[in-house]
Amino acid sequence: MDALDRLAEPGLDLLRRVDTLLAAGAPEGHRVWPLLRRMQVLPGEAVRHFLDLRPGPLSGAGHGVRRLVRGYDDVSATLTDPVLWSGPAAEAYAQSRAALLRHLDEGPDSMVGRLESTAGYADALADWIEGSRLALARALADVLRSAEAVAVVAATSVLTGATTRPGSVGPRAVEAADIGARVLAVLSVAYDGAETLLRQWGPSLAESTWRPPVAGRPRYDTVTRVGW
């Protein structure tokens, strides 16, 4: 359990009230409007979805992927063992073996390179989730202590039966919009971070393309010819 888990119950209760007030409208020109248009979700619902994001599974996935690298290392070691035969078949085998070794473990575009990139991406996402959860927890702690929270709770704890005029907003709409803007701003920054990670890691997560053997002069350095 982290800080966000501990604040989830009171935070979601407050944001449920904020959502109720915002559903009736927010003050014109308030900074919450661009955030609502961008996120396409009310603050309470946004936080409920974000609570499901956990760093643990992604950290575990990164460790699991790295364990696969050992299998590729074993295969590569087998392919580098010398062969005690010669002739056209041996030459063709040498070329195919060299191509397979390149594909398995030679540079970032190889299978091992892609595995390491996948593990790195999983670790980066886990760090992003952990940092974003901490930032959201701090934002919730701040709004729960704020005067705006007191006003929102008071406004939603009684039924006045009052109606709003056409084009107007409900009572305490400014306070609800202020809280909503603070929460959505943190989530907006978090999602910017996720998009940045995808742009950074995307090229190294592409499919590893098979490069066929290079035709031409045999690679005598990889073949042992009997009798030489």
BELWO-V759720 format. One line per field, one symbol per residue. ss: DSSP state (a for helix, b for strand, c for the rest). A space follows every 50 residues. Layout:
ss=???
This chain:
ss=ccaaaaaaaaaaaaaaaaaaaacccccccccaaaaaaaacccaaaaaaaa ccccaaaaaaaaaaaaaaaaaaaaaaaaaccccccccaaaaaaaaaaaaa aaaaacccccaaaaaaaaaaaaaaaaaaaaaaaaaaaaaaaaaaccaaaa aaaaaaccccccccccccccccaaaaaaaaaaaaaaaaaaaaaaaaaaaa aaaaaccccccccccccccaaacccccc
